[in-house]
Amino acid sequence: MAMRRWFSLKQTGQTWRWLSGLMVAVLLAIGPMQALCLAQPALQTLASQQLTAQAKQDSAKPDTKSAATNPADDAGAWVMLDGRRVIEIKSAAGAQNPKDVARRITGHLERLVRNPGFRADRIVVRDQDPYATVGLLASDGKFLPGLAVDDRAAKQAGLSRQALAERYRDQIRTAVRNYRARNSKRSWIVGTLLAVLVLAVYVLWVRWQQRLHKRLLRWLSRRTVALAPKLKLGEQTLVTPAQTIVTTRLLLNTAHWGALLLISWLLIPLLLGFFPPTQAMAAGLRGQLLTWFMQVVEAVLSLVPNLLWIGFIGVCTALMVRLSNFLFSALRRGRLKISWFYREWAIPTCRIANTFIVLAGLLFAFPYIPGSDSRAFQGAGLLFGVLAALGSSAVATNVISGLMLIYTRAFLEGDRVEINGVIGLVQERALLVTRIRTPRNELVSIPNAAVITSSVVNYSFSRREIRKPVAVCTTVTIGYDVPWRQVHELMISAAKSVEGISREEEPFVLQTSLNDFNISYELTASIRDSKKYRETLSQLLGAIQDQFADAKIEILSPGYQAMRNGNPSTLPPPLTPQDNATT
């Protein structure tokens, strides 16, 4: 059954597509290698030039110890073969330049190693006073001199003239043998097989990486927004769950493509190192990668002490913020009591304290931030200072006014207030503005600087602070023909019939003025809930109308013209003994 499934049409198609892709990749790799093999001399020359330039840079670096012991080291030059260093010539015989000698010997070696009949043991040393000469022993027994070693060069190397020449001979022989071994057919076959193996592993890894990336994206898409974490700072949501999922998806894509690019870049010197013509180039790329890696490691290691200090300051700041939250939470809930500290001060004071704690932490951590002494940080600080100077006047005024409103306890969130003619419930009390929601659900924002200069009427203060209800009052005018005692009784009965009127204090009526044609009666009654002030007042007015209508008394302000023609007077009827008893 397993064999049938394997050789099914679908599986066979997928297998052939994969194999064809692998063969194309191998052909694409082998083709350039053959071209590089044809261009091997040019590549060797290029690699030699690169390594020679690198050697120049290395020799140009200051080394006080070497300069003190041997001042002639700066004049040294390297003989190169196949992009690799063979021998170093620090001093040339006679008036020759070591660099010219090294360049000439390099050319001779490159021509010799391309001759299939050349053998490394034909490099010999002959002592021809005053020189020990390294040369080539021809097939006819004739000695062809190549590199002359004098006593001055031997003295710089700390050897005898013959010993230094023999060391040069052995190094050249070893370099020639290594070159022949690297450029043999066996090396090409082994390099090709290894390249195919590495490419196959790379293709398999790419396919696995793509499948893993797709699975992670599918798993992330199945996650609901409600399960995603969100970042909050106090009561403010900085990052929503939807933004968290989008950010996670972006990070997954970045990590996926970053890994592909990194592995592909590392694959280049690995593949080049399998073929002789490009091994020197591969060594140069590996050297660059290693140099970059060491630079990154050194930069990270140099940042470790500063990062440790930043982490320590961050931990201390977080602990102090937690301690502040704990203390002010205890004050707000009444677990911790201070005689002069009110509970409603806990939240704003906690925010102010946390702000100062975080600013202090940033101030202490700023010198340890990488690049804090750069011009970019200085420019950002200058820009921030300019913006703060431009907007500090109005902002500071509103902030100070907001703090004064908080600590003078003029009103709290949820109180019914009247500010600048605006009546409503306090929706928000911030440092810059105060927002009031009117009975028509209109949100009015008043700058704290305007609030602090205005009179504030708080309808909720008396119930909260002195445990007494706030009163509502209304005035009616009744003519002189209606007995004032009856008016009092009707108005008090109306107040008692309203459900929103409190029974904690009895309602009462005052006669506020004796007008020309009527009397002003003011009814004062306490209400249960100050947030329902308007509703209770409306019910009270309706109850007054009902009471007066039942008593057949019109609520109006009559006007008279006194003709004195025998019409009855507007005086109320005389009191009966029963009325006297009640009074």
C-alpha positions in Angstrom: 0.0 0.0 0.0 2.8 2.4 0.8 4.5 1.6 -2.5 1.3 2.3 -4.4 0.8 5.6 -2.6 4.4 6.6 -3.4 4.1 5.8 -7.1 0.7 7.4 -7.4 0.4 10.0 -10.1 0.3 13.0 -7.7 3.3 11.9 -5.7 5.2 11.0 -8.8 4.6 14.4 -10.2 5.7 16.2 -7.1 8.8 14.0 -6.9 9.8 14.7 -10.5 9.2 18.4 -10.0 11.5 18.3 -7.0 14.2 16.3 -8.8 14.0 18.6 -11.8 14.4 21.6 -9.6 17.4 20.1 -7.9 19.0 19.2 -11.3 18.5 22.7 -12.6 20.2 24.1 -9.4 23.1 21.7 -9.9 23.5 22.7 -13.5 23.3 26.3 -12.6 26.1 25.7 -10.1 28.3 23.5 -12.3 28.0 25.7 -15.4 29.6 28.8 -13.7 32.3 26.5 -12.1 33.4 25.3 -15.6 33.5 28.9 -16.8 35.5 29.8 -13.8 37.9 26.9 -14.5 38.5 28.4 -18.0 39.1 31.8 -16.4 41.3 30.3 -13.7 44.4 32.4 -14.4 42.5 35.6 -14.3 40.8 34.6 -11.1 44.2 33.6 -9.5 45.6 37.0 -10.5 42.5 38.8 -9.0 42.7 36.8 -5.8 46.4 37.4 -5.5 45.8 41.2 -5.9 43.1 41.1 -3.2 45.3 39.2 -0.7 48.3 41.4 -1.6 46.2 44.5 -0.9 45.0 42.9 2.4 48.6 42.2 3.3 49.4 45.8 2.6 46.6 46.9 4.9 47.8 44.5 7.6 51.3 45.8 7.3 50.2 49.4 7.3 48.6 48.9 10.8 50.8 50.4 13.5 52.6 47.9 15.7 54.8 49.6 18.2 56.4 46.4 19.4 57.4 45.2 15.9 58.5 48.7 14.8 60.8 48.9 17.9 62.4 45.5 17.3 62.6 45.4 13.5 62.1 48.7 11.5 62.6 46.9 8.2 59.3 44.9 8.5 57.3 47.5 6.6 59.3 46.8 3.4 58.3 43.1 3.2 56.3 41.6 0.3 54.6 38.2 -0.3 55.1 35.7 -3.1 51.6 34.4 -4.0 50.4 31.2 -5.7 46.7 30.6 -6.5 45.8 33.5 -4.3 47.7 32.1 -1.3 50.8 33.4 0.5 53.9 31.3 -0.1 57.0 33.2 1.3 57.6 36.6 2.7 60.5 38.6 1.3 61.6 41.3 3.7 64.9 42.2 2.1 66.0 41.7 -1.5 69.6 41.1 -2.6 71.5 44.1 -3.8 69.4 47.2 -4.6 66.3 45.3 -5.7 62.9 46.2 -4.3 61.3 43.3 -2.3 57.9 44.0 -3.9 59.3 43.8 -7.4 61.1 40.5 -6.5 57.9 39.1 -5.0 55.9 40.1 -8.1 58.5 38.5 -10.4 58.7 35.2 -8.4 54.9 35.1 -8.3 54.7 35.2 -12.1 57.3 32.5 -12.5 55.5 30.2 -10.1 52.2 30.7 -11.9 53.7 29.8 -15.2 55.5 26.8 -13.8 52.6 25.2 -12.1 50.5 25.3 -15.3 53.2 23.1 -17.0 52.1 19.4 -16.4 55.8 18.2 -16.6 57.0 20.4 -13.8 57.8 18.7 -10.5 58.2 20.4 -7.1 61.5 18.6 -6.3 63.2 20.5 -9.1 63.2 23.6 -6.9 66.7 23.5 -5.4 69.2 25.7 -3.5 72.7 26.5 -4.7 75.3 28.4 -2.6 76.9 30.9 -4.9 78.9 33.3 -2.6 77.9 35.9 -1.5 74.4 34.5 -2.1 72.4 31.4 -1.5 70.2 31.1 -4.6 66.8 29.3 -4.9 66.3 28.2 -8.4 65.0 25.7 -10.9 66.9 22.7 -12.0 66.2 22.2 -15.7 65.8 18.8 -17.3 69.2 19.2 -18.9 70.8 19.7 -15.5 71.2 23.5 -16.0 70.5 25.6 -12.9 68.2 28.6 -13.5 68.5 31.1 -10.6 65.3 32.6 -9.2 65.6 34.1 -5.7 68.9 35.2 -4.2 69.3 35.3 -0.4 72.1 37.5 1.1 73.5 37.8 4.6 71.4 40.9 5.3 68.1 39.0 4.7 69.4 36.1 6.7 70.3 38.4 9.6 66.8 39.9 9.6 65.3 36.4 9.7 67.7 35.3 12.5 69.0 32.4 10.4 72.0 31.6 8.3 72.0 32.4 4.6 71.8 28.7 3.6 69.0 27.9 6.2 66.9 30.8 5.0 67.2 29.7 1.4 66.3 26.1 2.3 63.2 27.3 4.1 62.2 29.3 1.1 62.7 26.2 -1.1 60.6 24.0 1.2 57.8 26.5 1.4 57.7 26.8 -2.4 57.7 23.0 -2.8 54.9 22.7 -0.3 52.9 25.4 -2.1 53.3 23.6 -5.5 52.3 20.3 -4.1 49.2 21.8 -2.5 48.3 23.5 -5.7 48.5 20.3 -7.7 46.4 18.5 -5.1 43.8 21.2 -5.1 43.6 21.3 -8.9 43.5 17.5 -9.5 40.5 15.7 -11.1 39.8 14.1 -7.8 39.4 17.5 -6.1 37.1 18.6 -8.8 34.9 15.5 -8.5 34.8 15.7 -4.7 34.0 19.4 -4.9 31.2 18.8 -7.3 29.7 16.1 -5.2 29.9 18.2 -2.1 28.4 21.1 -3.9 25.5 18.9 -5.1 25.0 17.6 -1.5 25.1 21.1 -0.1 22.6 22.4 -2.7 20.3 19.5 -2.0 20.4 20.2 1.7 19.8 23.9 1.0 16.8 23.1 -1.2 15.3 20.8 1.4 15.9 23.5 4.1 14.2 26.1 2.0 11.2 23.9 1.4 11.0 23.1 5.1 11.4 26.8 6.0 8.6 27.8 3.7 6.3 25.1 5.1 7.1 26.1 8.7 6.4 29.7 7.8 3.0 28.9 6.2 2.0 26.8 9.3 2.9 29.6 11.6 0.9 32.1 9.6 -2.1 29.7 9.5 -1.8 29.2 13.3 -1.7 32.9 13.8 -4.7 33.5 11.5 -6.7 31.0 13.7 -6.0 33.0 16.8 -8.9 35.2 17.7 -8.4 38.9 18.5 -9.7 38.3 22.0 -6.9 35.9 22.8 -4.1 38.2 21.6 -2.3 40.2 24.3 -2.6 43.9 24.6 -0.2 46.4 26.0 -1.6 48.9 28.6 -0.1 51.7 30.5 -2.4 52.3 33.5 -5.8 52.7 32.0 -4.6 53.6 28.5 -4.4 50.9 25.9 -1.2 51.5 23.9 -1.4 48.4 21.5 -4.7 46.7 20.7 -5.0 42.9 20.1 -5.6 43.5 16.4 -2.4 45.5 16.2 -0.5 42.8 18.1 -1.5 40.2 15.5 -0.5 42.4 12.6 2.8 43.1 14.2 3.4 39.4 14.9 2.7 38.6 11.3 5.1 41.3 10.1 7.8 39.9 12.5 7.3 36.4 11.2 7.7 37.6 7.6 10.8 39.6 8.5 12.4 36.6 10.3 11.5 34.2 7.4 13.0 36.3 4.7 15.9 37.4 6.9 16.8 33.7 7.5 16.6 32.9 3.8 18.9 35.8 2.9 21.4 35.0 5.7 21.7 31.3 4.8 21.9 32.1 1.1 24.7 34.6 1.7 26.6 32.0 3.8 26.1 29.4 1.1 28.0 31.5 -1.5 31.5 31.1 0.1 30.7 27.5 1.0 30.0 26.6 -2.6 33.0 28.6 -3.9 35.3 26.8 -1.5 34.6 23.5 -3.2 36.2 24.5 -6.5 39.9 25.3 -6.9 39.6 28.5 -9.0 37.3 30.1 -6.5 38.8 28.9 -3.2 40.8 32.1 -2.8 37.7 34.2 -3.4 35.8 32.0 -0.9 38.6 32.6 1.6 38.3 36.3 1.1 34.5 36.2 1.6 34.8 34.1 4.7 37.4 36.5 6.0 35.0 39.4 5.4 32.1 37.6 7.1 34.3 36.7 10.0 35.5 40.3 10.3 31.9 41.6 10.2 30.8 39.0 12.8 33.7 39.9 15.1 32.9 43.6 14.8 29.3 42.8 15.7 30.4 40.7 18.6 32.8 43.4 19.8 30.1 46.0 19.5 27.6 43.9 21.5 30.2 43.0 24.1 31.1 46.7 24.5 27.4 47.5 25.1 26.9 44.7 27.7 27.9 46.9 30.7 25.7 49.8 29.6 22.8 47.4 28.9 23.3 45.8 32.4 23.1 49.3 34.0 20.0 50.1 31.9 18.4 46.9 32.9 19.2 47.5 36.6 17.8 51.0 36.4 14.7 49.7 34.6 14.1 47.0 37.3 14.5 49.6 40.1 12.1 51.9 38.3 9.5 49.2 37.8 9.7 48.2 41.5 9.3 51.8 42.6 6.3 52.2 40.3 4.8 49.0 41.7 5.4 50.2 45.3 3.7 53.5 44.4 0.7 51.8 42.9 0.4 49.6 46.0 0.5 52.4 48.4 -1.9 54.7 46.6 -4.2 51.8 45.9 -4.3 51.1 49.7 -5.1 54.8 50.3 -7.9 54.8 47.7 -9.5 51.7 49.2 -9.2 52.9 52.7 -6.8 50.2 53.9 -4.2 52.8 54.6 -5.4 56.1 56.1 -3.8 59.5 56.5 -5.8 62.1 58.3 -5.2 64.9 55.8 -5.2 62.8 52.6 -8.5 62.3 50.8 -9.3 59.1 48.9 -10.0 60.9 45.6 -6.5 62.2 45.6 -5.0 58.7 45.3 -5.3 58.2 41.6 -4.0 61.6 40.4 -1.3 61.6 43.0 -0.3 58.1 41.9 -0.1 59.2 38.3 2.1 62.2 39.2 4.4 60.1 41.4 4.8 57.4 38.7 5.5 60.1 36.1 8.3 61.5 38.3 9.6 58.0 39.0 9.8 57.2 35.2 11.4 60.5 34.4 14.0 60.0 37.1 14.7 56.5 35.7 15.1 57.9 32.2 17.4 60.6 33.5 19.7 58.1 35.2 19.6 55.7 32.3 20.2 58.3 29.5 24.0 58.3 29.8 24.1 54.5 29.3 21.9 54.5 26.2 24.1 53.7 23.1 24.5 56.8 21.0 23.3 59.2 23.7 26.3 61.4 23.1 25.7 61.5 19.3 24.6 64.6 17.3 21.3 62.8 16.5 20.4 62.7 20.2 21.5 66.3 20.7 19.4 67.4 17.7 16.3 65.6 19.1 16.9 67.1 22.5 17.1 70.6 20.9 13.9 70.0 18.9 12.1 68.8 22.0 13.3 71.9 24.0 12.1 74.2 21.3 8.6 72.6 21.1 8.4 72.6 24.9 9.3 76.3 25.0 6.7 77.2 22.4 3.8 75.3 24.0 4.8 75.4 27.7 2.9 78.6 28.6 -0.7 77.5 27.8 0.0 73.9 28.8 1.6 74.8 32.1 -1.3 77.1 32.9 -3.9 74.4 32.3 -1.9 71.7 34.1 -1.4 73.8 37.2 -5.1 74.8 37.1 -6.0 71.1 36.8 -3.8 70.2 39.8 -5.4 73.0 41.8 -8.9 71.7 40.9 -7.9 68.2 42.0 -6.4 69.2 45.4 -9.0 71.8 46.2 -11.7 69.1 45.7 -14.0 71.5 43.8 -15.7 68.5 42.2 -15.2 64.8 41.3 -16.0 62.7 38.3 -19.8 62.0 38.4 -20.7 65.2 40.3 -23.5 67.4 39.0 -22.0 70.9 38.6 -22.6 74.2 36.9 -19.5 75.9 35.3 -19.8 79.0 33.1 -23.5 78.4 32.7 -23.0 74.8 31.7 -24.9 72.3 33.8 -24.3 68.6 33.7 -22.3 65.6 35.1 -18.5 65.7 35.2 -17.5 63.1 32.7 -13.7 63.5 33.0 -11.4 65.6 35.1 -8.0 65.7 33.3 -4.9 67.9 33.8 -5.7 70.0 30.8 -9.5 70.1 30.4 -12.7 69.3 32.3 -15.4 67.5 30.3 -19.1 67.9 31.3 -22.0 65.8 29.9 -25.1 67.9 29.7 -28.7 66.4 30.1 -28.9 66.3 26.3 -25.7 64.1 26.2 -23.6 66.9 24.9 -19.9 66.7 25.9 -18.6 70.2 26.7 -14.8 70.6 27.2 -13.7 73.5 29.3 -10.0 74.4 29.8 -8.9 74.1 33.4 -7.6 77.7 33.2 -11.2 78.9 32.5 -12.6 76.6 35.2 -10.3 77.9 37.9 -11.3 81.5 37.3 -15.1 80.7 37.3 -17.5 80.0 40.1 -18.4 76.3 40.4 -21.7 75.2 41.7 -21.5 71.6 42.9 -24.9 69.9 43.5 -23.3 66.7 44.7 -21.0 68.1 47.3 -23.4 68.4 50.3 -24.6 64.8 50.0 -21.0 63.5 49.9 -19.3 65.7 52.4 -21.9 66.9 55.0 -24.3 64.1 54.5 -27.2 66.5 53.7 -29.4 66.5 50.6 -29.3 69.3 48.1 -32.5 71.4 47.9 -34.5 72.4 44.9 -36.7 75.5 45.0 -39.4 77.0 42.8 -41.4 80.2 43.0 -45.1 80.8 42.2 -47.1 84.1 42.4 -50.7 83.9 43.7 -53.2 86.8 44.1 -54.1 88.4 47.3 -57.6 86.9 47.2 -56.2 83.4 48.1 -55.3 82.9 51.7 -51.6 82.5 52.2 -52.0 79.6 54.6 -53.9 77.6 51.9 -51.1 78.3 49.4 -48.5 77.0 51.9 -50.5 73.9 52.5 -51.0 73.1 48.8 -47.3 73.6 48.0 -46.1 71.5 50.9 -48.5 68.7 49.9 -47.3 68.9 46.3 -43.7 68.5 47.5 -44.5 65.5 49.7 -46.3 63.8 46.8 -43.2 63.7 44.6 -41.2 60.5 44.9 -37.8 62.2 44.3 -38.2 64.5 47.3 -36.3 63.4 50.3 -37.9 63.0 53.7 -34.7 63.8 55.6 -35.8 67.5 55.9 -39.3 68.8 55.7 -40.2 71.0 52.8 -41.1 74.6 53.6 -42.6 77.7 51.9 -41.4 81.3 52.2 -43.1 84.4 51.1 -40.3 86.3 49.4 -42.2 89.5 48.3 -45.5 91.3 48.4 -45.9 92.6 44.8 -48.4 95.1 43.5 -51.0 92.5 42.4 -49.7 89.1 43.9 -47.5 87.5 46.4 -44.4 85.4 45.6 -44.2 82.0 47.3 -40.9 80.1 47.2 -41.0 76.3 47.9 -37.8 74.6 49.1 -37.6 70.8 49.2 -34.6 68.4 49.5 -34.1 65.8 46.7 -32.9 62.3 47.0 -30.4 62.1 44.1 -28.7 65.2 42.8 -28.1 63.5 39.4 -31.9 63.6 38.9 -32.2 67.3 39.7 -34.0 68.2 36.5 -36.4 65.2 36.6 -37.3 65.9 40.2 -37.9 69.6 39.6 -40.2 68.7 36.7 -42.2 66.3 38.8 -42.4 69.0 41.6 -43.8 71.6 39.2 -46.3 69.1 37.9 -47.4 68.2 41.4 -47.9 71.9 42.3 -50.2 72.4 39.3 -52.2 69.3 40.3 -52.7 70.5 43.9 -53.8 74.0 42.8 -56.1 72.6 40.2 -57.8 70.3 42.7 -58.3 73.3 45.0 -59.8 75.4 42.1 -57.0 78.0 42.4 -55.5 79.5 39.3 -51.7 80.0 39.3 -51.5 83.5 37.7 -50.4 87.0 38.4 -53.6 89.1 38.1 -53.6 92.8 37.3 -56.2 95.3 38.6 -57.5 98.7 37.9 -59.3 100.1 41.0 -62.6 101.7 40.0 -64.1 101.7 43.5 -67.6 101.4 42.1 -68.9 98.9 44.6 -67.0 95.9 43.3 -66.0 93.4 45.9 -62.5 93.8 47.5 -59.6 91.4 46.8 -59.2 90.9 50.5 -59.3 87.3 51.6 -62.4 86.2 53.7 -62.0 86.7 57.5 -60.5 83.9 59.5 -62.8 81.4 61.2 -62.2 80.1 64.7 -60.8 76.9 63.2 -58.3 78.9 61.2 -57.2 80.7 64.3 -56.8 77.5 66.1 -54.5 76.2 63.3 -52.4 79.3 63.3 
